[in-house]
């Protein structure tokens, strides 16, 4: 493993650790998902816009590139809305277990985007993840709406990470972060009148106790984590990154047990399904390493 790839793995896993806290923070913050994401976005954008070189790099992008990243930003925004919607409709553990199906969606989306053959190993592991989510669904029937939201969030996560992987070459990751998340902020801002029309009682401003959590969520778990993940994607495949990001449920679920006592709401089938998903996550790099060594030995023999 060369130095750049090793560094990419370190950056990715630091980002995953930070991502693991986002679900916890989403539950702790009293705002509903739309206003939570809106506040998260403006704080994040404000934190990166003054970084030297961000706007200068933006000026070097072509109109087509700007529109492309704005589109990816819209997908990212929808991912966050559905993810926090899943948390509010169910709980942290259910939402994060659904998010672990991102690798299943990526196993099909990445070959389509990069115009390559579908990897049978990725499909098999993706099916194993699907079995895990079916078990979880049976164990959490009362959270069906949250599960639908969670699976939608996973599909959107797979899509925006794969597109970022394809188009990010030679672009400043911090500038990409600003452009994509800024688009999400403008999108929600434009839709706020419609949202308030249908939800006139919606709380717009955070409680005083929410501001600290919002700052941690926006500055640490978004600005820092998002940039680290983008840097890692330059060296790693989207499937590898998404499979590793499935470790996020491990951190989130373990944190949710002592903080929210969610184990009281879930039975053994939930943890069985989650175990199947996480087993697939850990098995993939082991099999891939074996396949690479086998291919190297075959090449040397020739």
C-alpha positions as CSV (number, residue, x, y, z in Angstrom):
1,X,0.0,0.0,0.0
2,X,1.6,3.3,-1.1
3,X,1.8,6.4,1.1
4,X,-1.0,8.3,-0.6
5,X,-3.5,5.4,-0.2
6,X,-2.5,4.8,3.4
7,X,-3.1,8.5,4.2
8,X,-6.4,8.4,2.3
9,X,-7.5,5.5,4.6
10,X,-6.6,7.5,7.7
11,X,-8.4,10.6,6.5
12,X,-11.5,8.4,5.6
13,X,-11.6,6.7,9.0
14,X,-11.3,10.0,10.8
15,X,-14.1,11.3,8.7
16,X,-16.2,8.2,9.5
17,X,-15.6,8.7,13.2
18,X,-16.9,12.3,12.9
19,X,-19.8,11.2,10.8
20,X,-20.7,8.7,13.5
21,X,-21.6,11.6,15.8
22,X,-23.9,13.3,13.3
23,X,-26.9,11.0,14.0
24,X,-26.4,11.4,17.8
25,X,-26.3,15.2,17.3
26,X,-29.4,15.1,15.1
27,X,-31.3,13.4,17.8
28,X,-30.0,15.8,20.5
29,X,-31.0,18.9,18.5
30,X,-34.7,19.7,19.0
31,X,-35.2,21.1,15.5
32,X,-37.0,19.1,12.8
33,X,-35.0,17.9,9.9
34,X,-35.6,20.8,7.4
35,X,-34.5,23.6,9.8
36,X,-31.8,21.4,11.3
37,X,-30.2,20.9,7.9
38,X,-30.7,24.6,6.9
39,X,-28.9,25.8,10.0
40,X,-26.2,23.1,9.5
41,X,-25.6,24.3,5.9
42,X,-25.3,28.0,6.5
43,X,-22.9,27.5,9.5
44,X,-20.8,25.1,7.4
45,X,-20.6,27.4,4.4
46,X,-19.7,30.4,6.5
47,X,-16.9,28.3,8.1
48,X,-15.2,27.5,4.8
49,X,-15.9,30.6,2.6
50,X,-13.1,32.6,4.3
51,X,-10.5,29.9,3.9
52,X,-7.7,31.3,1.5
53,X,-8.1,30.1,-2.1
54,X,-11.6,28.8,-1.9
55,X,-13.3,31.5,-3.9
56,X,-10.3,31.8,-6.2
57,X,-10.5,28.1,-7.1
58,X,-14.2,28.6,-7.7
59,X,-13.4,31.3,-10.3
60,X,-11.3,28.8,-12.2
61,X,-14.2,26.3,-12.7
62,X,-16.1,26.3,-15.9
63,X,-19.8,26.9,-16.0
64,X,-20.4,23.2,-16.7
65,X,-18.3,22.2,-13.7
66,X,-20.1,24.6,-11.4
67,X,-23.5,23.3,-12.5
68,X,-22.4,19.8,-12.1
69,X,-21.2,20.3,-8.5
70,X,-24.4,22.2,-7.7
71,X,-26.4,19.2,-8.8
72,X,-24.3,17.0,-6.6
73,X,-24.9,19.5,-3.8
74,X,-28.6,19.2,-4.3
75,X,-28.4,15.4,-4.0
76,X,-26.3,15.8,-0.8
77,X,-28.9,18.1,0.7
78,X,-31.7,15.6,-0.1
79,X,-29.6,12.9,1.6
80,X,-29.3,14.9,4.8
81,X,-33.0,15.7,4.8
82,X,-34.0,12.1,4.4
83,X,-31.3,10.9,6.9
84,X,-32.5,13.3,9.7
85,X,-36.1,12.5,8.7
86,X,-35.3,8.9,9.3
87,X,-33.9,9.7,12.8
88,X,-36.9,11.8,13.7
89,X,-39.4,9.1,12.5
90,X,-37.6,6.2,14.1
91,X,-34.4,6.4,16.1
92,X,-30.6,6.6,15.7
93,X,-30.0,2.9,15.5
94,X,-32.6,2.2,12.8
95,X,-31.6,5.2,10.7
96,X,-27.9,4.2,10.8
97,X,-28.6,0.5,10.0
98,X,-30.5,1.6,6.9
99,X,-27.6,3.9,5.9
100,X,-25.4,0.9,5.9
101,X,-27.1,-0.3,2.7
102,X,-25.2,2.5,0.8
103,X,-22.8,-0.2,-0.4
104,X,-25.6,-2.2,-1.9
105,X,-26.7,0.8,-4.0
106,X,-23.1,1.7,-4.9
107,X,-22.4,-1.8,-6.2
108,X,-24.8,-1.0,-9.0
109,X,-24.5,2.8,-9.3
110,X,-20.7,2.9,-9.6
111,X,-20.4,0.5,-12.6
112,X,-23.1,2.6,-14.4
113,X,-21.4,5.9,-13.7
114,X,-17.9,4.7,-14.6
115,X,-19.1,2.4,-17.4
116,X,-17.5,-0.8,-16.1
117,X,-18.7,-4.3,-15.4
118,X,-20.5,-5.0,-12.2
119,X,-18.2,-6.7,-9.7
120,X,-19.9,-10.1,-8.7
121,X,-18.3,-9.8,-5.2
122,X,-19.8,-6.4,-4.6
123,X,-23.3,-7.7,-5.7
124,X,-23.0,-10.7,-3.4
125,X,-22.1,-8.6,-0.5
126,X,-24.8,-6.1,-1.4
127,X,-27.3,-8.9,-1.4
128,X,-26.1,-9.9,2.1
129,X,-26.7,-6.3,3.2
130,X,-30.2,-6.4,1.7
131,X,-30.9,-9.6,3.8
132,X,-29.7,-7.7,6.9
133,X,-32.0,-4.8,6.2
134,X,-35.0,-7.2,5.7
135,X,-34.3,-8.7,9.1
136,X,-34.1,-5.3,10.6
137,X,-37.4,-4.3,8.9
138,X,-39.2,-7.3,10.4
139,X,-37.8,-6.4,13.8
140,X,-38.9,-2.7,13.6
141,X,-42.3,-2.7,11.9
142,X,-43.3,0.3,14.0
143,X,-40.5,2.3,12.4
144,X,-41.5,1.6,8.7
145,X,-41.6,5.2,7.6
146,X,-38.2,5.8,9.2
147,X,-36.8,2.8,7.4
148,X,-38.1,4.1,4.0
149,X,-36.5,7.4,4.8
150,X,-33.3,5.7,5.8
151,X,-33.1,3.6,2.7
152,X,-33.7,6.8,0.6
153,X,-30.8,8.5,2.4
154,X,-28.6,5.5,1.6
155,X,-29.5,5.6,-2.1
156,X,-28.7,9.4,-2.2
157,X,-25.5,8.9,-0.3
158,X,-24.3,6.3,-2.9
159,X,-25.2,8.6,-5.7
160,X,-23.5,11.8,-4.5
161,X,-20.3,10.0,-3.4
162,X,-20.0,8.2,-6.7
163,X,-20.5,11.4,-8.7
164,X,-18.0,13.2,-6.5
165,X,-15.5,10.4,-7.1
166,X,-16.0,10.8,-10.9
167,X,-15.8,14.6,-11.2
168,X,-13.5,15.7,-8.4
169,X,-10.1,15.3,-10.1
170,X,-8.0,18.4,-10.0
171,X,-10.5,20.3,-8.0
172,X,-10.0,21.9,-4.5
173,X,-12.0,19.7,-2.0
174,X,-12.8,22.7,0.2
175,X,-14.1,24.7,-2.8
176,X,-16.2,21.6,-3.8
177,X,-17.6,21.5,-0.2
178,X,-18.5,25.2,-0.3
179,X,-20.2,24.9,-3.7
180,X,-22.1,21.8,-3.0
181,X,-23.3,22.7,0.5
182,X,-24.0,26.3,-0.5
183,X,-26.3,24.9,-3.2
184,X,-28.1,22.9,-0.6
185,X,-28.5,26.0,1.6
186,X,-30.0,28.0,-1.3
187,X,-32.3,25.1,-2.2
188,X,-33.8,24.8,1.3
189,X,-34.0,28.6,1.6
190,X,-36.0,28.8,-1.7
191,X,-38.4,26.1,-0.5
192,X,-38.9,27.6,3.0
193,X,-42.1,29.5,2.1
194,X,-43.6,26.3,0.8
195,X,-42.5,24.4,3.9
196,X,-43.9,27.0,6.3
197,X,-47.2,27.0,4.3
198,X,-47.7,23.3,5.0
199,X,-46.0,23.4,8.5
200,X,-46.9,26.8,9.9
201,X,-46.1,25.7,13.5
202,X,-42.5,24.7,12.5
203,X,-39.8,26.0,14.9
204,X,-37.3,28.1,12.9
205,X,-34.7,28.9,15.5
206,X,-32.8,26.5,17.7
207,X,-33.2,26.4,21.5
208,X,-30.3,28.0,23.4
209,X,-29.1,24.5,24.3
210,X,-29.1,23.5,20.6
211,X,-26.5,26.1,19.4
212,X,-23.5,24.3,20.9
213,X,-24.6,21.0,19.2
214,X,-25.2,22.8,15.9
215,X,-21.7,24.3,15.9
216,X,-20.1,20.9,16.6
217,X,-22.3,19.3,13.9
218,X,-21.5,22.0,11.3
219,X,-17.9,22.8,12.0
220,X,-16.4,19.5,13.1
221,X,-18.8,16.8,11.8
222,X,-19.5,18.5,8.5
223,X,-16.7,21.0,7.4
224,X,-13.8,18.9,8.6
225,X,-15.3,15.5,8.0
226,X,-16.6,16.3,4.5
227,X,-13.3,17.7,3.3
228,X,-11.4,14.7,4.7
229,X,-13.8,12.3,2.9
230,X,-13.4,14.2,-0.4
231,X,-9.6,14.0,-0.1
232,X,-9.7,10.3,0.6
233,X,-12.0,9.7,-2.4
234,X,-9.2,10.9,-4.7
235,X,-7.3,7.7,-3.9
236,X,-10.1,5.2,-3.1
237,X,-13.0,3.8,-5.1
238,X,-16.5,5.0,-4.3
239,X,-17.4,1.4,-3.3
240,X,-14.4,1.0,-1.0
241,X,-15.2,4.4,0.6
242,X,-18.9,3.7,1.1
243,X,-18.2,0.2,2.5
244,X,-15.8,1.7,5.0
245,X,-18.3,4.5,5.8
246,X,-20.7,1.7,6.9
247,X,-18.7,1.7,10.1
248,X,-20.6,4.8,10.9
249,X,-23.5,2.7,12.2
250,X,-21.2,0.9,14.6
251,X,-20.2,4.2,16.3
252,X,-23.6,5.6,16.2
253,X,-25.5,2.6,17.5
254,X,-22.9,2.1,20.3
255,X,-23.3,5.7,21.3
256,X,-27.1,5.6,21.1
257,X,-27.3,2.8,23.7
258,X,-26.0,4.7,26.7
259,X,-27.2,8.1,25.6
260,X,-30.8,7.3,24.4
261,X,-31.2,3.7,25.8
262,X,-32.4,2.6,22.4
263,X,-31.7,-1.0,23.1
264,X,-34.9,-1.0,25.1
265,X,-36.9,-0.4,21.8
266,X,-35.1,-3.1,19.8
267,X,-35.1,-6.8,19.9
268,X,-32.4,-9.4,19.0
269,X,-33.5,-9.5,15.3
270,X,-32.4,-5.9,14.9
271,X,-28.9,-6.7,16.1
272,X,-28.9,-9.8,14.0
273,X,-29.7,-7.8,10.9
274,X,-27.1,-5.2,11.8
275,X,-24.6,-7.9,12.4
276,X,-25.2,-9.3,8.9
277,X,-24.6,-5.9,7.4
278,X,-21.4,-5.2,9.3
279,X,-20.1,-8.7,8.7
280,X,-20.3,-7.9,4.9
281,X,-18.5,-4.6,5.5
282,X,-15.6,-6.3,7.2
283,X,-15.5,-9.2,4.8
284,X,-15.1,-7.2,1.6
285,X,-11.5,-5.8,2.2
286,X,-10.3,-9.2,3.3
287,X,-11.6,-10.9,0.1
288,X,-10.3,-8.0,-2.1
289,X,-6.9,-8.3,-0.5
290,X,-6.8,-12.1,-1.2
291,X,-7.9,-11.5,-4.8
292,X,-5.2,-8.9,-5.4
293,X,-2.5,-11.2,-3.9
294,X,-3.7,-14.1,-6.0
295,X,-3.6,-11.9,-9.2
296,X,-0.1,-10.7,-8.3
297,X,1.1,-14.3,-7.9
298,X,-0.5,-15.3,-11.2
299,X,1.2,-12.3,-12.9
300,X,4.6,-13.3,-11.5
301,X,4.1,-16.9,-12.5
302,X,3.5,-15.8,-16.1
